[in-house]
Structures are given as structure tokens and as C-alpha cells.
Amino acid sequence: IKALKYAMPLNVLIMLALIISYCVALVEGVSFYIATSLFLYISMCYLTRKDYLKNILWTAIVMAFIVLVFRVLFSVVFP
């Protein structure tokens, strides 16, 4: 058990749970924009544990970058 705690600390387990939840949300048909925005915001809030309003701004910036690069520039269709 001690080795498992060393290999998988609580932060890693929580982020793994967030990633799995994000994947499940996408498979269940949640919009890419909603699922990704929620995943980014929740993970940033968990990892920084401060500046919740700034995390909204960073989420918006990252989402705008993703849409600009992949949707507009590369014409990728999001799920």
C-alpha cells in the first residue's frame, strides 16, 4: 500500500479521475466545448487552488486558441 501511495499520489488520482470523467462525458454526447471548458476550469482550480476568476479567463483563452487553431486553421470537426 505504501508503494501504491508513492506511485499514485492523491493529486495524480484526482487528475486521472477528471480525465476519465472528461472522456466519459465526450462518449456520452456532451458537447466538446462544454466538456473541455469544464475540464480545463475544474482542473486548473484544483491544481492552483486560487484565482478562480483568473482560471475562467485562462479557460476562455485556451478554448479560443483550440477553436482558432483546430476548427478554423485545420478545419477539424469537433464532436
CORZIBEL-V461962 format. One record per helix or strand of 3 or more residues. SS is the DSSP state (~ for helix, > for strand). FROM is the first residue (numbers start at 1). LEN is the number of residues. If there is no record, write none. Layout:
ss->(SS & SS)
from->(FROM & FROM)
len->(LEN & LEN)
//
This chain:
ss->(~ & ~ & ~ & ~)
from->(2 & 10 & 32 & 52)
len->(6 & 18 & 17 & 22)
//
